[in-house]
Structure formats: C-alpha cells, structure tokens
Amino acid sequence: MTTINTRSRPHPLFAGCFTAVTTPFRSESGDLDLDRFREQLAHQAAGAVSGVVVLGTTGESPTLTATERRQMLEAAIAFGRANELLVIAGTGTNCTREAVAMQKEAADLGADAGLSVNPYYNKPSQEGLYRHFMAVADASDLPVVLYNIPGRTGVTLHPDTVARLAQHPNIVALKDATGSALSVGEVAARCGDVLTILSGDDALTLPFMALGARGVVSVVSNIAPAEVREMIDHALAGNFTAARRVHYALLPMFQGLLTLDTNPIPVKTAMKLLGRDSGTMRLPLCEPTAEVHAAIRRILEQCGLFGRC
C-alpha cells in the first residue's frame, strides 16, 4: 500500500541547475567514449552546477544499449560522488515493466534520482499515466523526477494527475517541458509545497521560476554551466533583476540551440566549435546542414564564447 506524502516543503536536493549532459560517441566508430564523457562531467563540476542528468533526451538515450546505459551511469555516479555532483538517471520508457526495472537498476548503482518520462507512442490516458508512475515510484526508494514533455511523447501529464502523484513520498520533482506557464503555475499552486518544479526549457526557466519553479534541467549549461547556475542562484535568492541580466545575455543560445535543429544536434555542434568535441550523433540523428552550422557559430560569437570555454 502506497504511503501518503507528509513532506512539508519541496525536496531541497533537487533545486538548482542540472545539466542534461550529452553522450559522446567516437566520430570514427560511433562507439561510446567514456573518457570524453568524464571530461564533460569535469566541465560541469567546474561550473558548480547542482548535478547532471544522464541518459535523457540530450543524451540520445533511445540509441544506447543496456550495457552502454550501465557504463554511463557507473561513470557518472563515480564522478558525482567524488565531486559533489548529484546524478539523476534517465529511467523512463513506454513499457512500465521496463521503467520499473530501470528505476531499480539506477537505485542499485547509486544514482540520486530517476528521471521518468511520459510513456511515449502508447498515448495512455491520465489514469494510465498515474498508474505507470505510481508503479515506478513503488519500485524502490529512489526519488522520482517526473518528466512532462508532450512534444516528444505525444501525451501530456495534466496538473490534476501531477497533484495526485505528488502524494507519493518518492515522487519529489517535476521537470516541466510543456512550454505552458499556466500548467507550471497550477502545479506550483496545488503542490509546490511538496514537489520541486524544474524547468525543462532553458528559454522559459526564469518565467517558470517567477511562478514557483526552483531550477532547470538545462541544455545550454553544457556550454555555459557557470552562467546558467548564476541565473538560477539569483532567482532562488529573489534577485530577479540580476537573474534577468544573465537571462538576456544567454538568450541567443536559449533561442537557437533548441530550435535550429533537433536536440542535441545544435549543442553537440556548439561544443565541437568551442573545442569540447562530443563526437558524432547516432542515427537517426545526424550532423546539421551547413546553414545551421553557420548559424550556431554566429550565436556563439554573439555570446562571446570563443576563447572562454
């Protein structure tokens, strides 16, 4: 029988800037490159972010084998423990049994939380979504971060359902990539006292924080971890004037790196341009066109990043 949530405030661990890290693949063979992955994690630690999300959308998780997933998690968890980085493992899929197994594995390996995405393709009802996430939350004591991203999954987790799920003691946070301030505001009003809301869209992080969100799962922080973290710190401290200055400075990246092509193509291209090559994409994703490549270079120049990263 599920225990009712008696927390009196959002889980403090899951506020802040969490970088949705890319998965490096060797350009020649397409194999996983764990040495380069550790270099990425070191860049995030140097930027003093709260943690990293491994095996998410930005990490091209659908293209990874079970062995590669485990290798990524083991490397991230070992690095995170040594460098005070929280590690949130992508554990979501559209098969509930498999999602439960992945949540258990992440717990066994020592992850700090599991990021569980809306089941995609199946298009379940709200009741089906509720039962799916409750099964994941019941699977272990590992905290669950719900991941509401209808643009990728074809189904939206409604605020009513989020409020029901927030009663489970293991469901501690929501990554909201709905693009809807109305949805974020309603969730914050109804269960923001027990559920930490994280923006799932860099461009909307600051507006969402004005409504009660407490951080971001960021793509842009792959490029500028210290700057995104600074914006979050200012907003959490209630200094929205300072937070807006950082937001405006990063706005070209917020707008371009998630719209010019499918994530993570633009951010991987940007990292390569800045001398932090994350390798190739795995099919069905591929390199950008010459026009998009040039547009990404212009964005980085506009933000003054060459010579800094």
Legacy VTK file of the C-alpha trace (Angstrom):
# vtk DataFile Version 3.0
C-alpha trace
ASCII
DATASET POLYDATA
POINTS 309 float
0.000 0.000 0.000
1.374 3.414 -1.010
2.355 5.795 1.777
0.843 9.294 1.665
3.330 12.121 1.278
3.818 14.019 4.528
6.671 16.308 3.397
6.093 19.932 4.325
8.294 21.513 1.634
9.993 20.631 -1.680
12.951 18.260 -1.503
15.981 20.561 -1.075
18.341 18.397 -3.095
16.587 18.968 -6.376
16.637 22.756 -6.572
19.281 24.363 -8.771
20.893 23.892 -12.168
21.059 20.349 -13.523
22.800 19.843 -16.851
21.262 17.375 -19.292
24.608 16.061 -20.499
25.279 14.779 -23.986
26.554 11.291 -24.717
29.920 11.357 -26.530
30.365 8.944 -29.423
33.672 8.432 -31.225
33.492 10.014 -34.666
35.301 7.129 -36.361
33.449 4.140 -34.897
30.357 5.618 -33.277
31.245 3.809 -30.032
30.685 5.285 -26.587
33.575 7.497 -25.464
33.707 7.375 -21.660
36.942 9.383 -21.391
35.318 12.296 -23.183
32.220 11.843 -21.034
34.299 12.272 -17.885
35.775 15.460 -19.393
32.231 16.760 -19.823
31.418 15.976 -16.208
34.571 17.788 -15.081
33.447 20.869 -17.040
30.112 20.767 -15.199
31.794 20.379 -11.814
33.991 23.391 -12.611
30.813 25.365 -13.297
29.461 24.395 -9.864
26.117 23.114 -11.130
23.943 21.164 -8.697
24.062 17.995 -10.731
23.746 16.268 -14.073
21.024 14.342 -15.849
22.426 11.321 -17.643
20.598 9.222 -20.269
17.955 11.826 -21.042
16.766 13.345 -24.319
20.004 15.311 -24.731
21.935 12.112 -24.079
20.340 10.328 -27.059
19.160 7.621 -24.678
16.971 5.749 -27.203
20.093 4.831 -29.179
22.039 3.343 -26.245
22.299 -0.345 -25.454
21.631 -1.654 -21.947
25.383 -2.161 -21.477
26.149 1.401 -22.577
23.484 2.790 -20.276
25.034 0.991 -17.339
28.539 2.157 -18.274
27.356 5.767 -18.481
25.635 5.576 -15.109
28.576 3.913 -13.399
30.960 6.559 -14.723
28.651 9.449 -13.789
27.929 8.149 -10.297
31.604 7.543 -9.536
32.468 11.051 -10.722
29.495 12.619 -8.959
30.372 11.097 -5.590
33.950 12.323 -5.874
32.981 15.825 -6.984
29.724 16.611 -5.152
27.532 16.390 -8.256
24.086 14.881 -7.952
23.338 12.325 -10.660
19.804 11.954 -12.000
19.467 8.902 -14.236
17.064 8.756 -17.146
14.939 5.728 -16.288
11.801 6.337 -18.327
10.354 4.339 -21.164
6.940 3.418 -22.564
6.889 -0.081 -21.054
6.014 0.103 -17.367
7.785 -3.139 -16.500
10.967 -1.917 -18.167
10.710 1.502 -16.488
10.394 -0.236 -13.118
13.467 -2.362 -13.882
15.465 0.696 -14.969
14.478 2.581 -11.812
15.637 -0.356 -9.696
18.937 -0.573 -11.576
19.594 3.151 -11.097
18.914 2.726 -7.386
21.240 -0.268 -7.166
24.027 1.644 -8.913
23.707 4.580 -6.520
22.016 7.314 -8.561
20.452 10.195 -6.627
17.137 10.104 -8.545
15.474 8.695 -11.628
14.031 10.910 -14.372
10.879 9.185 -15.610
9.402 10.439 -18.873
5.790 10.212 -20.006
5.286 6.880 -21.798
5.573 7.732 -25.490
3.819 6.227 -28.527
1.296 4.298 -26.395
-0.652 7.534 -25.663
-2.091 6.372 -22.301
-4.967 8.076 -20.508
-4.385 10.170 -17.393
-5.301 7.129 -15.303
-2.782 5.050 -17.239
-0.108 7.687 -16.662
-0.946 7.775 -12.958
-0.672 4.002 -12.593
2.556 3.907 -14.628
4.336 6.485 -12.476
2.993 5.010 -9.243
4.435 1.639 -10.251
7.815 3.295 -10.873
7.667 5.144 -7.551
6.729 1.960 -5.695
9.625 0.040 -7.280
12.328 1.396 -4.938
13.130 4.206 -2.525
14.987 6.094 -5.258
13.418 9.554 -5.706
11.424 10.042 -8.910
11.557 13.166 -11.073
8.539 13.210 -13.387
9.337 14.368 -16.925
6.425 16.007 -18.723
7.418 16.626 -22.356
4.391 16.292 -24.641
6.298 17.453 -27.728
8.413 14.282 -27.571
5.927 11.819 -26.147
2.574 12.734 -27.688
0.852 12.828 -24.303
0.638 15.472 -21.573
0.690 14.839 -17.841
-2.118 17.094 -16.608
-1.832 19.168 -13.402
-4.590 17.084 -11.786
-2.533 13.948 -12.347
0.667 15.605 -11.126
-1.165 16.614 -7.939
-2.278 13.011 -7.391
1.243 11.699 -7.996
2.777 14.280 -5.663
1.178 12.447 -2.746
3.678 9.621 -3.200
6.710 10.151 -0.912
9.167 9.013 -3.588
7.915 11.471 -6.239
9.920 14.572 -5.377
10.163 16.723 -8.506
8.736 17.546 -11.913
10.735 18.510 -14.996
8.214 20.571 -16.945
8.817 20.869 -20.693
5.223 21.681 -21.613
6.036 25.265 -22.540
2.969 26.276 -20.551
3.184 28.883 -17.812
-0.432 28.085 -16.965
0.434 24.447 -16.284
3.504 25.312 -14.192
1.569 27.896 -12.211
-1.249 25.477 -11.463
1.132 22.720 -10.360
3.052 25.170 -8.159
-0.150 26.465 -6.586
-1.505 22.994 -5.884
1.549 21.011 -4.824
4.608 23.264 -4.909
4.922 22.722 -1.155
5.855 19.065 -1.687
7.063 18.921 -5.302
10.126 20.714 -6.707
9.401 22.064 -10.187
12.302 22.285 -12.634
12.059 23.982 -15.998
12.639 21.687 -18.948
13.135 24.569 -21.380
16.059 26.975 -20.974
14.211 29.904 -22.521
11.352 29.583 -20.010
13.374 28.941 -16.859
13.170 32.448 -15.473
9.416 32.914 -16.119
8.774 29.481 -14.608
10.824 30.384 -11.531
8.725 33.513 -11.081
5.761 31.119 -10.799
7.396 28.779 -8.303
9.879 26.579 -10.169
13.177 26.112 -8.341
15.646 25.447 -11.123
16.231 23.909 -14.519
17.327 20.794 -16.324
19.389 22.709 -18.847
20.790 22.015 -22.293
22.595 25.358 -22.572
24.581 24.651 -19.392
26.531 22.102 -21.450
28.060 25.243 -22.961
27.852 27.756 -20.092
27.338 25.929 -16.782
28.543 28.727 -14.511
26.348 31.308 -16.222
23.153 29.227 -16.095
23.890 28.336 -12.479
24.388 32.031 -11.701
20.965 32.852 -13.150
19.357 30.139 -11.034
21.158 31.283 -7.891
19.963 34.864 -8.392
16.369 33.744 -8.966
16.362 31.449 -5.928
17.612 34.376 -3.862
14.768 36.539 -5.179
17.087 38.826 -7.169
15.221 38.736 -10.464
16.909 41.920 -11.714
20.290 40.174 -11.673
18.759 36.953 -12.988
17.265 38.824 -15.954
20.684 40.230 -16.895
22.076 36.708 -17.190
18.947 35.518 -18.995
19.284 38.248 -21.626
22.991 37.507 -22.103
22.213 33.826 -22.728
19.024 34.422 -24.727
20.584 33.827 -28.181
21.623 30.348 -27.039
18.297 29.721 -25.319
16.530 30.548 -28.571
18.899 28.966 -31.075
20.352 25.806 -29.594
16.932 24.216 -29.156
15.239 25.465 -32.321
17.762 25.318 -35.171
17.690 21.515 -35.262
16.647 18.585 -33.103
18.279 18.463 -29.671
21.140 17.551 -29.142
22.407 18.302 -32.671
22.915 22.056 -32.089
24.515 21.703 -28.643
26.895 18.968 -29.798
27.829 21.143 -32.779
28.405 24.127 -30.474
30.590 22.072 -28.148
32.727 20.979 -31.090
33.100 24.564 -32.300
34.281 25.547 -28.815
36.927 22.811 -28.690
34.918 20.448 -26.484
34.036 17.872 -29.116
31.271 15.497 -28.029
31.678 13.366 -31.115
29.107 12.371 -33.652
25.374 11.858 -33.342
23.925 8.391 -33.657
21.416 7.685 -36.377
18.642 8.531 -36.860
20.155 11.889 -35.772
22.899 13.312 -37.969
25.064 16.405 -38.432
23.379 19.750 -39.195
23.310 21.438 -42.569
25.991 23.981 -43.449
23.444 26.763 -42.894
22.590 25.576 -39.381
26.267 25.076 -38.588
26.965 28.683 -39.596
24.008 29.921 -37.528
25.328 28.124 -34.438
28.742 29.713 -34.932
27.123 33.152 -35.141
25.247 32.543 -31.877
28.450 31.581 -30.075
30.191 34.650 -31.448
27.279 36.847 -30.361
27.545 35.447 -26.821
31.327 35.995 -26.775
32.088 32.365 -26.026
35.068 31.724 -28.270
38.193 31.619 -26.147
36.189 31.184 -22.930
35.093 27.528 -22.994
LINES 1 310
309 0 1 2 3 4 5 6 7 8 9 10 11 12 13 14 15 16 17 18 19 20 21 22 23 24 25 26 27 28 29 30 31 32 33 34 35 36 37 38 39 40 41 42 43 44 45 46 47 48 49 50 51 52 53 54 55 56 57 58 59 60 61 62 63 64 65 66 67 68 69 70 71 72 73 74 75 76 77 78 79 80 81 82 83 84 85 86 87 88 89 90 91 92 93 94 95 96 97 98 99 100 101 102 103 104 105 106 107 108 109 110 111 112 113 114 115 116 117 118 119 120 121 122 123 124 125 126 127 128 129 130 131 132 133 134 135 136 137 138 139 140 141 142 143 144 145 146 147 148 149 150 151 152 153 154 155 156 157 158 159 160 161 162 163 164 165 166 167 168 169 170 171 172 173 174 175 176 177 178 179 180 181 182 183 184 185 186 187 188 189 190 191 192 193 194 195 196 197 198 199 200 201 202 203 204 205 206 207 208 209 210 211 212 213 214 215 216 217 218 219 220 221 222 223 224 225 226 227 228 229 230 231 232 233 234 235 236 237 238 239 240 241 242 243 244 245 246 247 248 249 250 251 252 253 254 255 256 257 258 259 260 261 262 263 264 265 266 267 268 269 270 271 272 273 274 275 276 277 278 279 280 281 282 283 284 285 286 287 288 289 290 291 292 293 294 295 296 297 298 299 300 301 302 303 304 305 306 307 308
